[in-house]
Every structure is written in C-alpha cells, then in structure tokens.
Amino acid sequence: LPLLDSVQLTYRGGVGRIPDKALYALADCPLLGRLRRLDFGPNHFPGAHAFARLLKNAPLDRLEVLRIGYNRKGSGVGKIGMRALLASPALPRLKEVGLPGQRLGPSGGLGLLLEAAGTPLANLEVLDLAYNELEKEHGEALLAAIEDNKLPKLRTLQLENRLEDEALPNWMLEPSRNRLDEALLARLRKAVEAAAGDR
C-alpha cells in the first residue's frame, strides 16, 4: 500500500466507542507511519487510555490531521488523552485537530492544551472543539491565547455546537453543549480573522 496516506476508521459494531483491543492492534501497525490523516469519523471515538496508547506507540511520523468522533457517553479523552496528545512527537506537525464532544472543559483538557500553546502548536490551522462543555472562562482563555499569538497559524476555530452528523438527537447532544454567548464567539471569530490577516 505505497500510496496510503489517509484512513477513516469505522466499527462494524455500530455508532460509538471503538473497542480498546482494536486500537491496541492498530497502534502496532507499521503502515501508520505513512498516514497524513487519521480520522475516526463523526460517529466513532476511542477510550481515553486506548487513545493515549495509540499516540504513544504508533509510528505517526507524517501525521498532519487527527480527528476523533463525538463521545456520546462517558468522559471523553479528557486530560488523559490531552496529555498523550501533547506528549506525542506528531504534535508539532499537526495542522488539523478535531476533538468534538470530549469534555475538554470540565476535565481540564483544554487548560492543558492552552498551557502548551506556542511552539508545539505552531502549525495548527484548524481546531474543532464543538460540544466540549466550554464555559465563558474557557472561551476567554482561548481568546487570550489567540491574541498572544500562541496559535500562530490558526485560521479555523470551531466552537459552535455543530457536528458533521446532523442525525444525532438533541437530547444526546444537550449535556455537552458549549455555553459561550454570541458576543464572546464574535470576539473569537474576529481574533482568528485578525491573526490570519496578519500572516
């Protein structure tokens, strides 16, 4: 498979969490070293520990895009997954990271991400944080990071409660909604646009 550079994972067990044993096997696959994009799709997600093991053990030497699906139940990848992501050698190469529905607000995962903002995230262009239970303080912390040029290449920041799969029922999505008022969202959009315009 010399031309393989993108994989979107699906699980025949249906919508939901991919079994840990499947991700442990994937982590040992040498073909991952060829991937530029690893996408769990909108409907599949890893457990936190399996996600951490994948990032630690897999040869993600060329990875530029990492997207995981919305976690409908449980705690998402949270701090465990975020620590693994921040420790991954792939991080400085990532241009797009999608982490919808991973409870990064209440778990403190977003705080870890912003603490690392700067050189490790120098190439990040797209960040999707929809449905992460973000509150005003999280939005203001993101705004400060952007205005301080800690996400120097960011051009797209997804904070609105919108997912790729529009078929998900509202009752399933409601607990994970970001609760950022429109004024703060407008300031964030303006900051991203201003930063992009300066480049």
Residue pairs with C-beta under 8 A, 6 or more apart in sequence:
1 31
1 34
4 31
4 34
4 35
5 34
5 35
5 36
5 37
5 62
6 35
6 36
6 37
6 39
6 65
7 35
7 37
7 38
7 39
8 39
8 40
8 41
9 18
9 26
9 38
9 39
9 40
9 41
9 44
10 41
10 44
11 18
11 19
11 22
11 44
13 19
15 43
15 44
15 72
16 43
16 44
16 45
16 72
16 73
17 44
17 45
17 46
17 47
17 71
17 74
18 40
18 44
18 45
18 46
18 47
18 50
20 46
20 47
20 49
20 50
23 46
23 47
23 50
23 51
23 53
23 54
24 50
24 53
26 32
26 54
26 58
27 53
27 54
27 56
27 57
27 58
28 57
28 58
29 58
30 59
32 38
32 58
32 59
32 60
33 59
33 60
33 61
33 62
34 62
35 60
35 62
35 63
36 62
36 63
36 64
36 65
37 63
37 64
37 65
37 66
38 60
38 63
38 65
38 66
38 67
39 65
39 66
39 67
39 98
40 46
40 67
40 68
40 69
41 67
41 69
41 164
42 69
42 70
42 100
42 163
42 164
42 165
43 69
43 70
43 165
44 68
44 69
45 68
45 69
45 70
45 71
45 76
45 77
45 101
45 102
46 54
46 68
46 77
46 81
47 74
48 75
48 76
48 77
48 78
48 80
48 81
49 80
51 68
51 77
51 80
51 81
51 84
52 77
52 80
52 81
52 83
52 84
53 84
55 81
55 84
55 85
55 87
55 88
55 90
56 84
56 87
56 88
60 88
60 89
60 90
61 89
61 90
62 93
63 90
63 93
63 94
64 93
64 94
64 95
64 96
65 94
65 95
65 96
65 97
66 85
66 90
66 94
66 96
66 97
66 98
67 96
67 97
67 98
67 128
68 77
68 98
68 99
68 100
68 102
69 100
69 101
70 100
70 101
70 130
70 131
70 163
70 165
70 168
70 176
71 77
71 101
71 102
71 103
72 101
72 168
72 172
75 103
75 107
76 101
76 102
76 103
76 104
76 107
76 109
76 132
77 84
77 85
77 99
77 102
77 109
78 102
78 103
78 104
78 107
78 108
78 109
79 107
79 108
79 109
79 112
81 102
81 109
82 104
82 107
82 109
82 110
82 112
82 113
83 112
85 91
85 97
85 113
86 112
86 113
86 116
86 120
91 120
91 121
92 119
92 120
92 121
92 122
92 123
93 123
94 121
94 123
94 124
95 123
95 124
95 125
95 126
95 153
96 124
96 125
96 126
96 127
96 128
97 124
97 126
97 127
97 128
98 126
98 128
98 158
99 127
99 128
99 129
99 132
100 128
100 129
100 130
100 131
100 132
100 158
100 163
101 130
101 131
101 132
101 163
101 176
102 109
102 132
103 109
103 132
103 133
103 176
104 110
104 113
104 129
104 132
104 133
104 134
105 132
105 133
105 134
105 135
105 138
105 178
106 133
110 129
110 132
110 134
110 138
110 141
110 142
111 141
113 121
114 141
114 142
114 145
114 150
117 145
117 150
117 151
118 150
121 150
121 151
122 152
122 153
123 153
124 151
124 153
124 154
125 153
125 154
125 155
125 156
126 154
126 155
126 156
126 158
127 151
127 154
127 156
127 157
127 158
128 158
129 157
129 158
129 159
129 178
130 158
130 159
130 160
130 161
130 162
130 163
130 178
131 161
131 163
131 173
131 176
131 177
131 178
132 138
132 176
132 178
133 175
133 176
133 177
133 178
133 179
134 159
134 178
134 179
134 180
135 179
135 180
136 179
136 180
136 181
136 184
138 180
139 159
139 178
139 180
139 184
139 185
139 188
140 184
142 157
142 159
142 188
143 184
143 187
143 188
143 191
145 151
146 154
146 157
146 188
146 191
146 192
146 195
147 191
147 195
149 195
151 195
152 195
152 199
153 199
154 192
154 195
154 196
155 192
155 196
156 192
157 188
157 189
157 192
159 178
159 180
159 185
159 188
160 178
160 185
161 173
161 177
161 178
163 173
180 188
